[in-house]
Amino acid sequence: MAGKNARWPYGSTAALREDVLRVLGVLKIATGEQIQCLTRPHLTDRHRRDPGRRTRPHRNAALDLALHQLTVSEGATREGRKLWGLTTAGLRPPPRCWTAR
């Protein structure tokens, strides 16, 4: 899902980046699956054969935000899922252009 935009090379949308910032602002640390389940629970039954595909858009949004030093990888769970957290810059409200739809 590589994007053509140099600013967001992982191809995330503003809505997905907003989801990541909103969940991490409350939970402080979460996996891509947890972010997806909290913000878009209607997608939990999709891609049963490959659960990684279901959360790939939110992981890509977290990666795009990491390039702008708003999120940071906090390690991994015992199952190997990457944990994401906010940096101090990520705690500030995002610029309006990042969350505009």
C-alpha positions in Angstrom: 0.0 0.0 0.0 2.8 2.4 -0.9 1.5 5.9 -1.4 2.6 8.4 -4.0 2.9 11.2 -1.6 6.4 11.9 -0.3 5.0 13.3 3.0 3.1 10.0 3.8 5.2 7.3 2.1 3.3 4.4 3.7 0.1 5.6 2.1 -2.0 6.3 5.2 -5.0 8.6 5.1 -5.8 11.5 7.4 -8.6 9.5 8.9 -6.3 6.6 9.8 -3.7 8.9 11.2 -6.4 10.6 13.3 -7.5 7.1 14.6 -3.9 6.4 15.7 -3.4 9.7 17.5 -6.8 9.5 19.1 -6.3 6.0 20.5 -2.8 6.6 21.6 -3.8 9.8 23.3 -6.1 7.8 25.6 -4.3 4.5 26.0 -0.7 5.8 25.7 0.4 2.4 24.2 -1.4 0.1 21.8 -1.0 -2.4 19.0 -2.3 -1.9 15.5 -5.0 -4.4 16.2 -6.1 -2.6 19.3 -6.3 0.7 17.4 -8.3 -0.9 14.6 -10.7 -2.7 17.1 -11.4 0.6 19.0 -11.8 2.9 16.0 -13.4 0.6 13.4 -14.9 -2.4 15.1 -17.0 -3.3 12.1 -13.8 -4.5 10.3 -12.9 -7.2 12.9 -14.4 -10.0 10.8 -12.6 -9.1 7.6 -9.6 -11.0 6.5 -10.0 -14.0 8.8 -7.4 -15.9 6.9 -4.8 -13.2 7.2 -5.4 -11.0 10.3 -2.4 -8.9 9.5 -4.1 -7.5 6.5 -6.9 -6.2 8.6 -4.6 -4.0 10.7 -2.1 -3.0 8.0 -3.7 0.4 7.3 -3.4 1.4 10.9 0.2 0.1 11.2 1.1 2.1 8.1 -0.5 5.2 9.6 1.6 4.7 12.8 4.7 4.3 10.6 3.9 7.6 8.7 3.4 9.4 12.0 6.7 7.9 13.2 8.5 9.5 10.2 7.2 12.8 11.6 8.3 11.9 15.1 4.8 11.8 16.5 4.7 8.0 17.3 7.4 5.7 18.4 7.7 1.9 18.5 7.6 0.7 22.2 8.7 -2.8 21.5 6.5 -5.8 20.9 4.0 -8.0 22.7 4.8 -11.7 23.5 2.9 -12.6 20.4 5.2 -10.4 18.3 2.8 -7.5 17.6 4.4 -4.1 17.5 3.4 -1.7 20.3 3.1 2.0 19.5 3.2 5.0 21.8 3.2 8.8 21.4 6.2 11.1 21.6 5.9 14.4 23.4 5.3 16.0 20.0 2.5 13.5 19.4 0.8 14.6 22.6 0.1 18.0 21.2 -3.0 18.4 19.0 -2.2 17.7 15.4 -2.2 20.4 12.8 -5.6 20.9 11.2 -4.3 19.8 7.8 -3.4 16.3 9.1 -6.9 15.5 10.3 -9.0 17.3 7.7 -11.2 15.0 5.6 
